[in-house]
């Protein structure tokens, strides 16, 4: 299977925060943002795999900045790394200043999707070939996150998590 670059899966969704999507402080509901990120990430995973995809996990979410009513919100997603049938999707959330148009990073998340066939059986996905420094950093970190997840689930022995161990053990 031929490798694909993260830019081939890049998905950008821009929308406005409406009153029905806000909490009593007039900020976007966290659940609304999670749904927007899930939709954007699923399109990214589908673009990479060209298959039906399902959300396997939400690995990390950082609500670093409130997103006020009326904000223009842009959710950007692309594949950071692919494993046999799963793909890690890194999501950045930006808000746009109403007057200057400058963008500020508000939040980020990491989701995992699995590609499946028409019967729901997992299928192999293409590998990822990072091109930029940021893509290379996210690609390397994805393996450490996967190893940590497998160690915590008891599916991988800590001593076998070589990339993860390298962060803590000096040779």
VENTA-V189038 format. One record per residue. N is the residue number from 1. RES is the residue in three letters. SS is DSSP state (@ for helix, = for strand, . for the rest). D_LAST is the distance of its C-alpha to the last C-alpha in Angstrom with 1 decimal. Layout:
N & RES & SS & D_LAST
N & RES & SS & D_LAST
This chain:
1 & UNK & . & 35.2
2 & UNK & . & 35.0
3 & UNK & . & 32.4
4 & UNK & = & 33.9
5 & UNK & . & 33.0
6 & UNK & @ & 32.7
7 & UNK & @ & 35.9
8 & UNK & @ & 37.8
9 & UNK & @ & 37.4
10 & UNK & . & 38.0
11 & UNK & = & 40.6
12 & UNK & = & 42.3
13 & UNK & = & 44.8
14 & UNK & = & 46.8
15 & UNK & = & 49.2
16 & UNK & = & 51.1
17 & UNK & . & 50.7
18 & UNK & . & 54.1
19 & UNK & @ & 55.7
20 & UNK & @ & 55.4
21 & UNK & @ & 51.6
22 & UNK & = & 51.1
23 & UNK & . & 50.8
24 & UNK & . & 53.2
25 & UNK & . & 51.3
26 & UNK & . & 52.1
27 & UNK & = & 48.5
28 & UNK & = & 47.2
29 & UNK & . & 46.5
30 & UNK & @ & 42.8
31 & UNK & @ & 43.9
32 & UNK & @ & 45.8
33 & UNK & @ & 42.7
34 & UNK & @ & 40.7
35 & UNK & @ & 43.4
36 & UNK & @ & 43.5
37 & UNK & @ & 39.7
38 & UNK & @ & 40.0
39 & UNK & @ & 42.8
40 & UNK & @ & 41.1
41 & UNK & @ & 37.8
42 & UNK & @ & 39.8
43 & UNK & @ & 41.6
44 & UNK & @ & 38.4
45 & UNK & @ & 37.0
46 & UNK & @ & 40.3
47 & UNK & @ & 40.4
48 & UNK & @ & 37.0
49 & UNK & @ & 37.8
50 & UNK & . & 41.6
51 & UNK & . & 41.9
52 & UNK & = & 43.0
53 & UNK & = & 40.0
54 & UNK & = & 39.6
55 & UNK & = & 37.5
56 & UNK & = & 34.8
57 & UNK & = & 33.3
58 & UNK & = & 33.2
59 & UNK & = & 29.5
60 & UNK & = & 29.9
61 & UNK & = & 32.9
62 & UNK & = & 33.2
63 & UNK & = & 36.8
64 & UNK & . & 36.2
65 & UNK & . & 39.7
66 & UNK & . & 43.1
67 & UNK & . & 45.1
68 & UNK & = & 48.7
69 & UNK & . & 51.9
70 & UNK & . & 52.9
71 & UNK & . & 49.5
72 & UNK & = & 48.7
73 & UNK & = & 45.4
74 & UNK & = & 43.3
75 & UNK & = & 40.7
76 & UNK & = & 38.4
77 & UNK & = & 36.2
78 & UNK & = & 34.3
79 & UNK & = & 31.8
80 & UNK & = & 28.2
81 & UNK & = & 26.9
82 & UNK & = & 28.6
83 & UNK & . & 27.4
84 & UNK & . & 29.8
85 & UNK & . & 32.7
86 & UNK & = & 31.3
87 & UNK & = & 30.9
88 & UNK & = & 29.3
89 & UNK & = & 31.8
90 & UNK & = & 31.0
91 & UNK & = & 34.1
92 & UNK & = & 35.1
93 & UNK & = & 38.4
94 & UNK & = & 40.4
95 & UNK & = & 43.6
96 & UNK & = & 46.1
97 & UNK & . & 48.1
98 & UNK & . & 51.7
99 & UNK & . & 53.1
100 & UNK & . & 50.5
101 & UNK & . & 48.9
102 & UNK & . & 45.4
103 & UNK & = & 42.7
104 & UNK & = & 40.3
105 & UNK & = & 37.4
106 & UNK & = & 38.4
107 & UNK & = & 36.1
108 & UNK & = & 33.4
109 & UNK & = & 32.5
110 & UNK & = & 30.5
111 & UNK & = & 32.4
112 & UNK & = & 31.7
113 & UNK & = & 34.6
114 & UNK & = & 35.2
115 & UNK & = & 37.6
116 & UNK & = & 40.4
117 & UNK & . & 43.5
118 & UNK & . & 47.0
119 & UNK & . & 46.7
120 & UNK & . & 43.5
121 & UNK & . & 41.2
122 & UNK & = & 37.8
123 & UNK & . & 37.6
124 & UNK & . & 34.9
125 & UNK & . & 34.3
126 & UNK & . & 33.3
127 & UNK & . & 29.8
128 & UNK & = & 29.2
129 & UNK & . & 28.7
130 & UNK & . & 27.8
131 & UNK & . & 29.7
132 & UNK & . & 29.0
133 & UNK & @ & 26.0
134 & UNK & @ & 26.8
135 & UNK & @ & 27.1
136 & UNK & @ & 23.7
137 & UNK & @ & 22.2
138 & UNK & @ & 24.2
139 & UNK & @ & 23.4
140 & UNK & @ & 19.6
141 & UNK & @ & 20.1
142 & UNK & @ & 22.5
143 & UNK & @ & 20.0
144 & UNK & @ & 17.9
145 & UNK & @ & 21.2
146 & UNK & @ & 22.3
147 & UNK & @ & 19.2
148 & UNK & @ & 19.8
149 & UNK & @ & 23.5
150 & UNK & @ & 23.0
151 & UNK & @ & 20.7
152 & UNK & @ & 23.4
153 & UNK & . & 26.1
154 & UNK & . & 24.7
155 & UNK & . & 24.6
156 & UNK & . & 20.8
157 & UNK & . & 18.5
158 & UNK & @ & 15.7
159 & UNK & @ & 13.1
160 & UNK & @ & 14.9
161 & UNK & . & 14.6
162 & UNK & @ & 11.7
163 & UNK & @ & 12.9
164 & UNK & @ & 13.4
165 & UNK & @ & 10.2
166 & UNK & . & 8.5
167 & UNK & . & 10.8
168 & UNK & . & 9.9
169 & UNK & . & 6.4
170 & UNK & . & 3.8
171 & UNK & . & 0.0
